Amino acid sequence: MSDPIIEYKLPLYLPISNLEKRYKLFKLPNGLLCFLISDPTEKIASCSLTVATGAFNDPENMLGLAHLCEHMLLAGGSKEYTDPQIFHEEIGKNNGSFNAYTTAEQTTFYFEIPNTNIMTSNAQTADKIGKSTLTNYSIGKKEGDSVLPFEKLLRIFVSFFKAPLFKRSLIDREIFTVNSEHDGNKTSTMKILYHATRLLSNKRHPFHRFSTGNLETLSIIPRLEKIDVQKRLKKYFLDNFTVNNNMTMCLKGFDSLNLLTKYAIKHFSDLGSANVANNNDRDRKSTRLNSSH
Ligand SMILES: [Zn+2]
């Protein structure tokens, strides 16, 4: 039997401006920490996912791999949604936005859409099925039914972290994007000062290393060393996106805590199962190897 959901009853000291908001903090059986914020006055529905991994986990011969992995997760398609454009199109259709960033020890992905789209879709759906409440029909719909835009986006978004494809044909494009970000950084005084601090730091600490990645570290060196970049991306993902106690998810919107909890359970409960299966398999293989001599 799987572990139950663990809810944390923490005292949250809220400013008067936040008294309308309702919060819930709990851990799903897969170890994903979930923080929900429900606010009837909220005009945006949003979701973010943060993983406790970043540039400090870059392999020595592929600096920038964590950053490239962040790019590829949102751009490289998933087993469920093989066309990587679907997410971008859905976001565009709903006037939303998305982004992601990688720091030394953290990688964060997020998207948001205005509530107006949800309200419109709700009104249409409510007309069709003769209901007028906002919360009765978004859970449990089959694919192809009138799934609300936010839930549809949630499903696509989370699929990237369940079974990402890291399509080989898109890797070079994302390396170029990472390289242009690095080129842009070269003209930013703040970034230059940051890199100067990095260069002055202890050479044995990972902070000293280059972390953004560029054509040299992600394309030229791997080619010279015959490194398969796609394999490295998959390995980095399986090693570091383990979910159990290293990932946090936040949902925020005008929906009730009850509905946001249902979204969390429905879409995030099986997150990490591919990594667990793979790591178990790897553990078994290494046990076999160790016991063979
Ligand atoms: Zn980037």
Residues whose N, C-alpha, C, O or C-beta is under 5 A from the ligand:
A	BS01	ZN	E181
